[in-house]
């Protein structure tokens, strides 16, 4: 898929504050990259725990910094799996080509 198709399919989000509130842009904002979205919403994207939900494939990808594994607990994984009704969640990504779904460094499946 192209990068544009990927950005249109995925639903970006980031976790904000100590309570890890899920922030999901809407409308035309949802097709933008995290760096732009976080600047627009006045949030530091480099330090944000951010990711995306792929509704058709039923998975969540979560990362921080330069697509590294975020420092969060299993409770966060359980919360996101249930919130999005996902089959699995990936933590951190091995960089690939734009438009591809990058391979997660760690993958946790819902049982």
TORKOL-4160 file (C-alpha; in steps of 0.2 Angstrom, whole numbers, padded with zeros to 4 digits, m for minus):
111
<pt num="1" X="0000" Y="0000" Z="0000"/>
<pt num="2" X="0006" Y="0018" Z="m0002"/>
<pt num="3" X="0010" Y="0029" Z="0012"/>
<pt num="4" X="m0006" Y="0039" Z="0008"/>
<pt num="5" X="m0017" Y="0023" Z="0009"/>
<pt num="6" X="m0008" Y="0018" Z="0025"/>
<pt num="7" X="m0012" Y="0035" Z="0033"/>
<pt num="8" X="m0030" Y="0034" Z="0027"/>
<pt num="9" X="m0032" Y="0016" Z="0034"/>
<pt num="10" X="m0024" Y="0019" Z="0051"/>
<pt num="11" X="m0032" Y="0028" Z="0066"/>
<pt num="12" X="m0018" Y="0038" Z="0075"/>
<pt num="13" X="m0018" Y="0041" Z="0094"/>
<pt num="14" X="m0007" Y="0046" Z="0108"/>
<pt num="15" X="m0008" Y="0044" Z="0127"/>
<pt num="16" X="m0008" Y="0060" Z="0137"/>
<pt num="17" X="m0005" Y="0063" Z="0155"/>
<pt num="18" X="m0002" Y="0052" Z="0170"/>
<pt num="19" X="m0019" Y="0043" Z="0167"/>
<pt num="20" X="m0014" Y="0040" Z="0149"/>
<pt num="21" X="m0030" Y="0047" Z="0141"/>
<pt num="22" X="m0031" Y="0041" Z="0123"/>
<pt num="23" X="m0031" Y="0056" Z="0111"/>
<pt num="24" X="m0038" Y="0053" Z="0094"/>
<pt num="25" X="m0038" Y="0066" Z="0081"/>
<pt num="26" X="m0054" Y="0067" Z="0070"/>
<pt num="27" X="m0059" Y="0073" Z="0053"/>
<pt num="28" X="m0045" Y="0077" Z="0041"/>
<pt num="29" X="m0032" Y="0078" Z="0055"/>
<pt num="30" X="m0033" Y="0059" Z="0056"/>
<pt num="31" X="m0023" Y="0057" Z="0040"/>
<pt num="32" X="m0008" Y="0067" Z="0046"/>
<pt num="33" X="0008" Y="0060" Z="0054"/>
<pt num="34" X="0010" Y="0061" Z="0072"/>
<pt num="35" X="0024" Y="0074" Z="0072"/>
<pt num="36" X="0012" Y="0086" Z="0063"/>
<pt num="37" X="m0003" Y="0081" Z="0074"/>
<pt num="38" X="0006" Y="0083" Z="0091"/>
<pt num="39" X="0013" Y="0100" Z="0086"/>
<pt num="40" X="m0004" Y="0106" Z="0081"/>
<pt num="41" X="m0011" Y="0100" Z="0098"/>
<pt num="42" X="0004" Y="0107" Z="0107"/>
<pt num="43" X="0011" Y="0091" Z="0113"/>
<pt num="44" X="0029" Y="0085" Z="0112"/>
<pt num="45" X="0028" Y="0070" Z="0100"/>
<pt num="46" X="0046" Y="0064" Z="0103"/>
<pt num="47" X="0042" Y="0060" Z="0121"/>
<pt num="48" X="0024" Y="0055" Z="0118"/>
<pt num="49" X="0018" Y="0037" Z="0119"/>
<pt num="50" X="0009" Y="0036" Z="0102"/>
<pt num="51" X="0003" Y="0023" Z="0090"/>
<pt num="52" X="m0011" Y="0018" Z="0079"/>
<pt num="53" X="m0026" Y="0007" Z="0077"/>
<pt num="54" X="m0029" Y="m0003" Z="0062"/>
<pt num="55" X="m0048" Y="m0007" Z="0062"/>
<pt num="56" X="m0048" Y="m0019" Z="0047"/>
<pt num="57" X="m0033" Y="m0029" Z="0053"/>
<pt num="58" X="m0039" Y="m0028" Z="0072"/>
<pt num="59" X="m0022" Y="m0023" Z="0079"/>
<pt num="60" X="m0014" Y="m0008" Z="0089"/>
<pt num="61" X="0004" Y="m0002" Z="0087"/>
<pt num="62" X="0012" Y="0008" Z="0101"/>
<pt num="63" X="0029" Y="0016" Z="0101"/>
<pt num="64" X="0038" Y="0031" Z="0108"/>
<pt num="65" X="0053" Y="0041" Z="0102"/>
<pt num="66" X="0061" Y="0034" Z="0086"/>
<pt num="67" X="0048" Y="0020" Z="0085"/>
<pt num="68" X="0056" Y="0012" Z="0101"/>
<pt num="69" X="0047" Y="0001" Z="0113"/>
<pt num="70" X="0037" Y="0012" Z="0125"/>
<pt num="71" X="0040" Y="0011" Z="0144"/>
<pt num="72" X="0023" Y="0006" Z="0150"/>
<pt num="73" X="0015" Y="m0008" Z="0160"/>
<pt num="74" X="0005" Y="m0024" Z="0155"/>
<pt num="75" X="m0010" Y="m0015" Z="0162"/>
<pt num="76" X="m0009" Y="m0002" Z="0147"/>
<pt num="77" X="m0008" Y="m0016" Z="0135"/>
<pt num="78" X="m0024" Y="m0024" Z="0142"/>
<pt num="79" X="m0033" Y="m0007" Z="0142"/>
<pt num="80" X="m0028" Y="m0004" Z="0124"/>
<pt num="81" X="m0033" Y="m0021" Z="0118"/>
<pt num="82" X="m0050" Y="m0020" Z="0127"/>
<pt num="83" X="m0053" Y="m0001" Z="0122"/>
<pt num="84" X="m0050" Y="m0005" Z="0103"/>
<pt num="85" X="m0056" Y="m0023" Z="0104"/>
<pt num="86" X="m0040" Y="m0028" Z="0096"/>
<pt num="87" X="m0033" Y="m0046" Z="0093"/>
<pt num="88" X="m0015" Y="m0040" Z="0097"/>
<pt num="89" X="m0004" Y="m0025" Z="0101"/>
<pt num="90" X="0014" Y="m0022" Z="0095"/>
<pt num="91" X="0026" Y="m0012" Z="0105"/>
<pt num="92" X="0040" Y="m0003" Z="0096"/>
<pt num="93" X="0043" Y="m0005" Z="0077"/>
<pt num="94" X="0058" Y="m0011" Z="0066"/>
<pt num="95" X="0058" Y="0003" Z="0053"/>
<pt num="96" X="0052" Y="m0002" Z="0035"/>
<pt num="97" X="0047" Y="0007" Z="0020"/>
<pt num="98" X="0033" Y="0021" Z="0021"/>
<pt num="99" X="0016" Y="0013" Z="0018"/>
<pt num="100" X="0021" Y="m0004" Z="0025"/>
<pt num="101" X="0015" Y="m0010" Z="0041"/>
<pt num="102" X="0032" Y="m0011" Z="0051"/>
<pt num="103" X="0036" Y="m0027" Z="0061"/>
<pt num="104" X="0033" Y="m0024" Z="0080"/>
<pt num="105" X="0048" Y="m0028" Z="0092"/>
<pt num="106" X="0036" Y="m0036" Z="0104"/>
<pt num="107" X="0019" Y="m0043" Z="0101"/>
<pt num="108" X="0006" Y="m0047" Z="0114"/>
<pt num="109" X="m0010" Y="m0057" Z="0109"/>
<pt num="110" X="m0027" Y="m0056" Z="0118"/>
<pt num="111" X="m0032" Y="m0073" Z="0124"/>
